[in-house]
Amino acid sequence: MPEGDTVWNTARVLDRALAGAQLTGSDFRVPRLATTDLTGWAVLGCVSRGKHLLLRLAAPDDARWTLHSHLRMDGTWRTYAPGERWAARPAHLIRAVLRAPTTTAVGYHLHDLALLPAAEEDRLVGHLGPDLLGADWDPAEAVRRLAAQPEESIGVALLDQRNLAGIGNLYKCEALFLRGVHPWTRVREVSDLAALVVLAQKLLAANRGRWTQSTTGSVRRGQTSYVYGRRAQPCRRCGTAIRKEELGERVTYWCPNCQPTP
């Protein structure tokens, strides 16, 4: 699933391409929006909220609306110049097309695509915890929400978007490694939750504005992570083989030496 920084970057691409433009056409290839026509609507901007994308629009009668989409594991938006070939993904994966005078935005394999009055945005994202890349980021509130699940494993609790919004499996694994915390540690046994959430925010923030995600400081292929995606490879710190196992519904990578069982 795309991490919060990828969604933030996608929102920035859409905002730069469409904000201030009046749509010249639209095409939705999902049943609930199949007859929706946004021709003549103005794009006010696009923002991310955790892993959700909110494209804000003004209808011709000046009513405010939001086009919501979620990328989940494999969704993406791409922008194209007029006449440019849409080559990012196969055509059968297209779910939305938004045409503007200088740009066409194409959404592939989007999930939870919905058009709703802007005043109802909270119905879709109001349950989320503090956004690691948002103006509402509040580490103390994130810690409070995590601590309210004392018996949950920290590896599962970090991925619960109701606790803090935007962190995904990559940053979960990397943050736990850097803090020396075993992924199965119960939340109540984590010695410094505040340091953990602050580190997670710093890791995501460091990757805003670029598509290559790195927690090591290197963007060279094969050198971007400490443990994530490195099963059976030597730990960059101690040389122990990195392990991989399922935790909750996601796989987890960790170093059994640097992250000992509590």
Stockholm file with secondary structure:
# STOCKHOLM 1.0

chainA/1-262         MPEGDTVWNTARVLDRALAGAQLTGSDFRVPRLATTDLTGWAVLGCVSRGKHLLLRLAAPDDARWTLHSHLRMDGTWRTYAPGERWAARPAHLIRAVLRAPTTTAVGYHLHDLALLPAAEEDRLVGHLGPDLLGADWDPAEAVRRLAAQPEESIGVALLDQRNLAGIGNLYKCEALFLRGVHPWTRVREVSDLAALVVLAQKLLAANRGRWTQSTTGSVRRGQTSYVYGRRAQPCRRCGTAIRKEELGERVTYWCPNCQPTP
#=GR chainA/1-262 SS CCCHHHHHHHHHHHHHHHTTCBCSEEEECSGGGTTCCCTTCEEEEEEEETTEEEEEEECTTCCEEEEEEECTTTCEEEEECTTCCCCSSCGGGEEEEEECSSCEEEEESCEEEEEEEGGGTHHHHTTCCCBTTSTTCCHHHHHHHHHTCTTSBHHHHTTCTTTSBSCCHHHHHHHHHHHTCCTTCBGGGCSCHHHHHHHHHHHHHHTTTCSSCCSSSCCSTTCSCSSTTCTTSBCTTTCCBCEEEEETTEEEEECTTTSCCC
#=GC SS_cons         CCCHHHHHHHHHHHHHHHTTCBCSEEEECSGGGTTCCCTTCEEEEEEEETTEEEEEEECTTCCEEEEEEECTTTCEEEEECTTCCCCSSCGGGEEEEEECSSCEEEEESCEEEEEEEGGGTHHHHTTCCCBTTSTTCCHHHHHHHHHTCTTSBHHHHTTCTTTSBSCCHHHHHHHHHHHTCCTTCBGGGCSCHHHHHHHHHHHHHHTTTCSSCCSSSCCSTTCSCSSTTCTTSBCTTTCCBCEEEEETTEEEEECTTTSCCC
//
